[in-house]
Each structure stands twice: as structure tokens, then as C-alpha cells.
Amino acid sequence: MKKIALISHGCAKNLVDSELISGLLIQNGYEVTLNENESDIAIVNTCSFICDAERESIHSILELVEKGKNVIVAGCLAQKHADELKAEIPELAAVVGTTDFTKIIDVLKHINKEYVSEVSSKPEYNYPEEIKRAQITMGASSYIKIADGCNYRCGYCVIPYLRGDYHSRKMENIISEAEEMVKNGVTEIILIAQDTTGYGIDIYGKPMLAELLKKLNKIEGLGWIRVMYAYPTNMNDELLKAIAECDKVVKYVDIPLQHSDLEMLKLMNRPSFDYRKLIKKIRSTIPDVSIRTAFIVGYPQETEEMFDNLCNFVKEMKFDRLGVFCYSREKGTPSYSMKPLVPKKVAKERYNKLMAIQQEISLERNKKFVGKTLPCIIECASDEGEVIARTQYDAPEIDGIVNIRTDKVVIPGDIEIVKITDATEYDLIGEL
């Protein structure tokens, strides 16, 4: 049996693709390893969202090439830079685009014979339901991709050009996958897409995320359901009501707004309206909700006044969780040729200022949990009695954690009631 090394970079959506690649390999008689030293063939599923992500992927590829591996580059970097990759790294065995990974078995037949390029000029991502995912990370939580591609054309984003237009999966396939995960011991499922709130429009004629949540909520043995990557315009009353009423859906809304200044939102080709009303509606409909958002600073033409508007908006809205990103200029995006550019130094100063504002807000909000008891999902435990957990208000790997000291034996994936004893800017401390 031939063993193949699989290295995955990038977001959770890319991780699901890596798990589909892994499943495809296993279905075809290959063995998959995450240890690159165990195989002379390595598939690197890459990210190309921003420059830093590209650099990380390229570094990984070069390391493998230097070790004499047969390297197949898959995913976003291959889709975006197929020709350049071959020109700059002639030792590559193959490149495989974002929507072509189902052809990897054929590509492997050419290893050591000839270079292969399988990159569709017009990518269209349709989820390959015939492949049984082989999960790379099995733990308390697992991701389900409910759609891929994107119909929006935000000024800074290259994703639609790498993955094509929006394609939803059929609801019955998603529910079946969730049921299988629960049978395998997953406690929390996390729904992902480039835009989860647009789910179903293309195949059912209307947004169907609310309906999907209601059906998933009936799965026996499932603990939590989390929704990521919401888009402002489809955050309708029906969806908010479903999040509020479904007991397994965590009271957590991830809605990357990207900015608050109306003129800047137009420049970004984002929905341009006052988001205050939307945030207030989310909070009034879903009691005790935690709202996560993300903003971009240093976008071309961002003035001091626009940035000040954003700072004031953040101070006023007091988001529970917030990420800030400095604008990354990407070829192929509408903003690439926009002028004037904001100097990198200025963008970094704005990043630091906004993060400092949020740090104070985050500490203030976390302190409100001290003395309270919260259901927490156990992530891992050490023999020394240190336990890492998360509240329903924290998504894995991007939000905070709860550090627990206890003599009690706990099992990863279980949901335990934890008394919060202290708080820092981003994490909580508790006891069982």
C-alpha cells in the first residue's frame, strides 16, 4: 500500500478539502500520513488568501522539495499561480486547482513520469458528495462545509476568482454528515462557507440556513451547533429567531463587517448601511448573544476620519470578540489598482490602536462572567489536572479558552458546568 503525506494550510474550509482529499486517497487504496518523513510523495493543500498565507504555503513546498519529495501542490495557491509555481520550482510533480482535487488519483499515476497540471481556468466548486471525508482532526468539534464559492465581489477578496460562484450542498447530505459525525463522537459541529447566511438561495430559491439549523437541532446526541462567516444582508429575522430558539445552536454570531464608515464600505464593495441597527436587533432577538466581527484597516483611500469613525463604532458597539487585519494588496482583486495606498506603517498603527480599544472592551466583558457558572466544552486535559475548555461564546482556535484546575476526571468533548473564578483580556479561569 502506497503511503502519501498530506500537509494542509489555511482556513477551516481548506481543512475540509484536505479531509476530502484524504478520504479520496483511502477510498483508492492509499494510506495517508500527516508526517512528511513517512512518504516520498507529499500533497500540500495551500492557502492564497493574503500574502502571509502564500508565504507560509511556499515555505512548506520548498522545504519538501529540498528533502527530495515528489510534491503535488493543491488548492488556492495552485489555482492562482500555477504557471509561476512551475517556472520558479521546476522540481514540482504537479499542480491541482481548488476544484480539481478529485483528479488527484490520476495525477498520482504520473508521479516520476511527467509534470501534470490540473487547474480549471474557470473554477466552480461543487462539493464531491461521493467522497467519504477522512477527518484529520478528530476532537470535540468538527467542521461541515455547507457551501463553497462566492457570488459577492468584495474589493479585497480573491476567493471568488479561486473558487467560482456560490454552490450550496443539499440539506439531506449535510444532515447525514452531521449524524455520522455525532455517531463518531463529535460534540460540536461548526457550519462553514464563504457566506453561510446565503445557504440554499441557489438550489432552493431562498435562504435556508434557518431551516437547516432547525433540522440539525433535532439530531440526538449532538451538543452544540455553531455558525461561522455570516454576511450582513442575509441576517434576517427568521435566522435570528432560529438561533435564539434552537437549544443546540450556540448563542454566538460571527459576522465579519470589515468596516463601519459608509464611504469605505462602498469602496470595499460591501453592503453600505449603518450596522448599529443590525447589531442592536441581533442583541435584542438573541438573549446573552456573543458577537464576533472582523475589520480591515489600511484599505486604499482610508482616511483618518474614516478610521476614527471605525474606532468610535467599536467603542459604541462593544463587540464580544473582534479581529483586525491590515489590508493585503492582492493581484486579481478590484482594489489592487486603487490609489492612494495607505502606507504600511500607518496601517499597522491603526491596527494597534483598534486592538488596544478592543482589548479593554474584551476584559470588561470577560469580567462579567466571574462568579457565574457556564457550560464549557472540554478540549483537552493533562495528567496534572490542567484542563482546557471553551464556552459557547468561543469558537475553536480563534477565540478565547477557559483554563480549569480540577481533580475530577474529564473527557474531551464532554460539556461540563464550570464556575468562572477569574478573567484576562481574552481567556477565562475556572474550576469544576
PEVENZI-V156784 format. One record per backbone hydrogen bond with DSSP energy under -1.0 kcal/mol. CO is the residue of the C=O (numbers start at 1). NH is the residue of the N-H. If there is no record, write none. Layout:
BEGIN
co->(CO,CO)
nh->(NH,NH)
END
This chain:
BEGIN
co->(2,4,5,7,11,12,13,14,15,16,17,18,19,19,20,21,22,23,24,25,26,31,33,35,36,40,41,42,43,44,45,46,50,51,52,53,54,55,56,57,58,59,60,61,62,63,64,65,70,71,71,72,73,74,75,76,77,81,82,83,84,85,89,93,94,95,97,100,101,103,104,107,108,110,110,116,118,127,128,140,140,142,144,146,148,154,155,158,159,159,160,163,164,167,170,171,172,173,174,175,176,177,178,179,180,181,182,187,187,188,189,190,191,192,196,198,199,200,201,208,209,210,211,212,213,215,216,219,224,225,226,229,231,232,234,236,237,238,239,240,241,242,248,250,251,253,254,257,258,261,262,263,264,265,266,268,275,276,277,278,279,280,281,282,286,290,291,292,293,294,295,297,299,303,304,305,306,307,308,309,310,311,312,313,314,321,323,325,330,333,335,340,343,344,345,346,347,348,349,350,351,352,353,354,355,356,357,358,359,360,361,362,363,366,367,369,372,374,376,377,378,380,382,385,386,387,388,388,389,390,391,395,401,402,403,404,411,414,416,418,419,420,422,427,428,429,429,430,431)
nh->(31,33,43,45,15,16,17,18,19,20,21,22,23,134,24,25,26,27,28,30,29,4,6,38,39,70,5,72,7,74,9,76,54,55,56,57,58,59,60,61,62,63,64,65,66,67,69,68,42,93,94,44,96,46,79,80,81,85,86,87,88,89,92,116,73,118,100,103,104,107,108,110,111,113,114,95,97,129,131,187,188,190,192,169,167,157,335,161,162,163,164,125,150,148,174,175,176,177,178,179,180,181,182,183,184,186,185,223,224,142,226,144,228,146,199,201,208,204,205,212,213,214,215,216,217,218,219,222,189,250,191,196,234,235,236,240,241,242,243,244,245,246,225,252,290,292,230,259,296,265,266,267,268,270,269,155,279,280,281,282,283,284,285,286,289,253,321,255,323,258,325,327,302,307,308,309,310,311,312,313,314,315,316,317,318,293,295,297,333,336,338,301,347,348,349,350,351,352,353,354,355,356,357,358,359,360,361,362,363,364,365,366,367,369,370,372,420,418,416,390,413,388,385,406,382,404,379,380,402,377,394,399,428,389,430,387,414,378,376,374,431,371,429,424,403,421,422,405,419)
END
